Amino acid sequence: MDYSLFTYGTLRVDEPNSEILKYHSKFQETCITLDKYIMVTQNSKSFPLVFPSSFWPEMEFNSVNIVGDLYRVTKTGLARCDKLEGHPTWYERTPIAVKNITGEIIQTEMYILTKEAYDELDKTRIIVLDGNWKRID
């Protein structure tokens, strides 16, 4: 396994798109980001969108640490995830740091919405989430 990837939405364990990682990754553990981001969705059945608060300064008070799953991923698995996430035009795979349950800091990458994709969002339909997409009904 060549790469470290932190997933927070449909690529998380037992979520709809986790199947694309089935033969190309190894789940490590659930972690939380050190930095805070804004996590939103367009409706409760949709996928989460994560971006820095600098994109929407008026909503900075909604910035949260993101909960997600850390994987070790093969080159093939990473390419499949990049394609699914529209990297680098829709989401950009970005270096971040996460913390595991024991407090260990781990360097990894996470898909963050690009500024151009953020600018296209219908902000009147956004639902702000608490950082753990698995809790959404």
Contacts in CASP RR format, 6 or more apart in sequence:
PFRMAT RR
TARGET T0000
AUTHOR 0000-0000-0000
METHOD contacts of the structure
MODEL  1
MDYSLFTYGTLRVDEPNSEILKYHSKFQETCITLDKYIMVTQNSKSFPLV
FPSSFWPEMEFNSVNIVGDLYRVTKTGLARCDKLEGHPTWYERTPIAVKN
ITGEIIQTEMYILTKEAYDELDKTRIIVLDGNWKRID
1 25 0 8 1.000
1 26 0 8 1.000
1 72 0 8 1.000
1 73 0 8 1.000
1 74 0 8 1.000
2 72 0 8 1.000
2 73 0 8 1.000
2 74 0 8 1.000
2 75 0 8 1.000
2 78 0 8 1.000
3 72 0 8 1.000
3 73 0 8 1.000
3 74 0 8 1.000
3 75 0 8 1.000
3 78 0 8 1.000
3 109 0 8 1.000
4 28 0 8 1.000
4 70 0 8 1.000
4 71 0 8 1.000
4 72 0 8 1.000
4 73 0 8 1.000
4 106 0 8 1.000
4 107 0 8 1.000
4 108 0 8 1.000
4 109 0 8 1.000
5 11 0 8 1.000
5 25 0 8 1.000
5 70 0 8 1.000
5 71 0 8 1.000
5 72 0 8 1.000
5 73 0 8 1.000
5 78 0 8 1.000
5 81 0 8 1.000
5 93 0 8 1.000
5 108 0 8 1.000
5 109 0 8 1.000
5 110 0 8 1.000
6 31 0 8 1.000
6 33 0 8 1.000
6 68 0 8 1.000
6 69 0 8 1.000
6 70 0 8 1.000
6 71 0 8 1.000
6 96 0 8 1.000
6 98 0 8 1.000
6 108 0 8 1.000
6 109 0 8 1.000
6 110 0 8 1.000
7 18 0 8 1.000
7 68 0 8 1.000
7 69 0 8 1.000
7 70 0 8 1.000
7 71 0 8 1.000
7 81 0 8 1.000
7 110 0 8 1.000
7 111 0 8 1.000
8 39 0 8 1.000
8 48 0 8 1.000
8 50 0 8 1.000
8 66 0 8 1.000
8 67 0 8 1.000
8 68 0 8 1.000
8 69 0 8 1.000
8 110 0 8 1.000
8 131 0 8 1.000
8 133 0 8 1.000
9 15 0 8 1.000
9 47 0 8 1.000
9 48 0 8 1.000
9 68 0 8 1.000
9 133 0 8 1.000
9 134 0 8 1.000
10 16 0 8 1.000
10 17 0 8 1.000
10 18 0 8 1.000
10 47 0 8 1.000
11 17 0 8 1.000
11 18 0 8 1.000
11 20 0 8 1.000
11 21 0 8 1.000
11 69 0 8 1.000
11 81 0 8 1.000
11 84 0 8 1.000
12 18 0 8 1.000
12 68 0 8 1.000
12 69 0 8 1.000
12 133 0 8 1.000
12 134 0 8 1.000
13 27 0 8 1.000
13 69 0 8 1.000
15 134 0 8 1.000
17 84 0 8 1.000
20 77 0 8 1.000
20 80 0 8 1.000
20 81 0 8 1.000
20 84 0 8 1.000
21 71 0 8 1.000
21 73 0 8 1.000
21 77 0 8 1.000
21 80 0 8 1.000
21 81 0 8 1.000
24 73 0 8 1.000
24 74 0 8 1.000
24 76 0 8 1.000
24 77 0 8 1.000
24 78 0 8 1.000
24 80 0 8 1.000
25 71 0 8 1.000
25 72 0 8 1.000
25 73 0 8 1.000
25 74 0 8 1.000
25 77 0 8 1.000
26 71 0 8 1.000
26 72 0 8 1.000
27 69 0 8 1.000
27 70 0 8 1.000
27 71 0 8 1.000
28 69 0 8 1.000
28 70 0 8 1.000
28 71 0 8 1.000
28 72 0 8 1.000
29 69 0 8 1.000
29 70 0 8 1.000
29 100 0 8 1.000
29 101 0 8 1.000
30 67 0 8 1.000
30 68 0 8 1.000
30 69 0 8 1.000
30 70 0 8 1.000
30 100 0 8 1.000
30 101 0 8 1.000
31 67 0 8 1.000
31 68 0 8 1.000
31 69 0 8 1.000
31 70 0 8 1.000
31 98 0 8 1.000
31 99 0 8 1.000
31 100 0 8 1.000
31 101 0 8 1.000
31 106 0 8 1.000
32 65 0 8 1.000
32 66 0 8 1.000
32 67 0 8 1.000
32 68 0 8 1.000
32 98 0 8 1.000
32 99 0 8 1.000
33 65 0 8 1.000
33 66 0 8 1.000
33 96 0 8 1.000
33 97 0 8 1.000
33 98 0 8 1.000
33 99 0 8 1.000
33 110 0 8 1.000
34 65 0 8 1.000
34 96 0 8 1.000
34 97 0 8 1.000
34 98 0 8 1.000
34 99 0 8 1.000
34 105 0 8 1.000
35 65 0 8 1.000
35 96 0 8 1.000
35 97 0 8 1.000
36 53 0 8 1.000
36 63 0 8 1.000
36 64 0 8 1.000
36 65 0 8 1.000
37 50 0 8 1.000
37 51 0 8 1.000
37 52 0 8 1.000
37 53 0 8 1.000
37 63 0 8 1.000
37 64 0 8 1.000
37 66 0 8 1.000
37 112 0 8 1.000
38 50 0 8 1.000
38 51 0 8 1.000
38 52 0 8 1.000
38 53 0 8 1.000
38 55 0 8 1.000
38 56 0 8 1.000
38 59 0 8 1.000
38 60 0 8 1.000
38 62 0 8 1.000
38 63 0 8 1.000
38 64 0 8 1.000
38 128 0 8 1.000
39 48 0 8 1.000
39 49 0 8 1.000
39 50 0 8 1.000
39 64 0 8 1.000
39 66 0 8 1.000
39 128 0 8 1.000
39 129 0 8 1.000
39 130 0 8 1.000
39 131 0 8 1.000
39 133 0 8 1.000
40 48 0 8 1.000
40 49 0 8 1.000
40 126 0 8 1.000
40 127 0 8 1.000
40 128 0 8 1.000
40 129 0 8 1.000
41 47 0 8 1.000
41 48 0 8 1.000
41 49 0 8 1.000
41 126 0 8 1.000
41 127 0 8 1.000
41 129 0 8 1.000
41 133 0 8 1.000
41 136 0 8 1.000
42 49 0 8 1.000
42 121 0 8 1.000
42 122 0 8 1.000
42 125 0 8 1.000
42 126 0 8 1.000
42 127 0 8 1.000
43 125 0 8 1.000
43 127 0 8 1.000
44 127 0 8 1.000
44 136 0 8 1.000
44 137 0 8 1.000
48 129 0 8 1.000
48 131 0 8 1.000
48 133 0 8 1.000
49 113 0 8 1.000
49 118 0 8 1.000
49 121 0 8 1.000
50 66 0 8 1.000
50 110 0 8 1.000
50 111 0 8 1.000
50 112 0 8 1.000
50 113 0 8 1.000
51 112 0 8 1.000
51 113 0 8 1.000
51 118 0 8 1.000
52 112 0 8 1.000
53 59 0 8 1.000
53 60 0 8 1.000
53 62 0 8 1.000
53 63 0 8 1.000
55 113 0 8 1.000
55 115 0 8 1.000
55 118 0 8 1.000
56 118 0 8 1.000
56 123 0 8 1.000
59 128 0 8 1.000
62 128 0 8 1.000
64 129 0 8 1.000
64 130 0 8 1.000
64 131 0 8 1.000
65 131 0 8 1.000
66 110 0 8 1.000
66 131 0 8 1.000
66 132 0 8 1.000
67 131 0 8 1.000
67 132 0 8 1.000
67 133 0 8 1.000
67 134 0 8 1.000
68 98 0 8 1.000
68 132 0 8 1.000
70 98 0 8 1.000
70 100 0 8 1.000
70 106 0 8 1.000
70 108 0 8 1.000
73 81 0 8 1.000
81 87 0 8 1.000
81 111 0 8 1.000
82 93 0 8 1.000
85 91 0 8 1.000
85 93 0 8 1.000
85 111 0 8 1.000
87 93 0 8 1.000
87 111 0 8 1.000
88 114 0 8 1.000
89 114 0 8 1.000
89 116 0 8 1.000
89 117 0 8 1.000
90 113 0 8 1.000
90 114 0 8 1.000
90 117 0 8 1.000
91 111 0 8 1.000
91 112 0 8 1.000
91 113 0 8 1.000
91 114 0 8 1.000
91 117 0 8 1.000
92 111 0 8 1.000
92 112 0 8 1.000
92 113 0 8 1.000
92 114 0 8 1.000
93 109 0 8 1.000
93 110 0 8 1.000
93 111 0 8 1.000
94 109 0 8 1.000
94 110 0 8 1.000
94 111 0 8 1.000
94 112 0 8 1.000
95 107 0 8 1.000
95 108 0 8 1.000
95 109 0 8 1.000
96 107 0 8 1.000
96 108 0 8 1.000
96 109 0 8 1.000
96 110 0 8 1.000
97 105 0 8 1.000
97 106 0 8 1.000
97 107 0 8 1.000
97 108 0 8 1.000
98 105 0 8 1.000
98 106 0 8 1.000
98 108 0 8 1.000
99 105 0 8 1.000
99 106 0 8 1.000
100 106 0 8 1.000
129 136 0 8 1.000
END
